[in-house]
Amino acid sequence: MAKETKLMREHRLAEEQLARVEEERVNYLPRLMRALETASKLNYALEVKEGKFVVYDRNERKPESFHLTAEYSETNQNRLSDLEWKVDYAAREQAEADRKFLVKQVALTKLSKEERELLGV
């Protein structure tokens, strides 16, 4: 197998970059809709201002807002990635809080009346 020349490598990398951008462009809108749906389920605020979706966490004191349009661009792609990361993190935290609550509820059901009274629950 012959070694790849510098020109061949640059050409291959350029083709890979074009393929990656095209894949991002095709997948952008479905990813955006999924992120917005998940964000709204997690009590994020979703507004439409000046033709842009504006998303921010209502529970934060100084919320970071994400401004996105329905059209693909490299800037929108980066913002969407940031929003997805933040929403995924919040969803994992919520799932863990729900799990802990369920474990606590199951443990409380196992206590006798006297144990509940002694614990003040």
C-alpha angles and dihedrals in degrees: 000000000000121000118256112252123223091253092049091049092049090049092049092048091049091052091048090050092051091049091049092050091048091050091049090049093051094046097041101090097045090048091048092051092048092050092048091048092050092045092052091050089054092054096258115155114247119193134164114223127168092346094309134108109237115198128181139156111259091202096061121092094219102020122202108229125213118211112199137166129205090246122088120245132148090252092051090046091055093046090049091051090052092048092048091051092049094045093046090051091050091048091052091049091049092049091052092049090050091049092051091048091052092049090050092049092050091049092050092053089058093058121099121236090257092050091050091051092049091049093045095237 
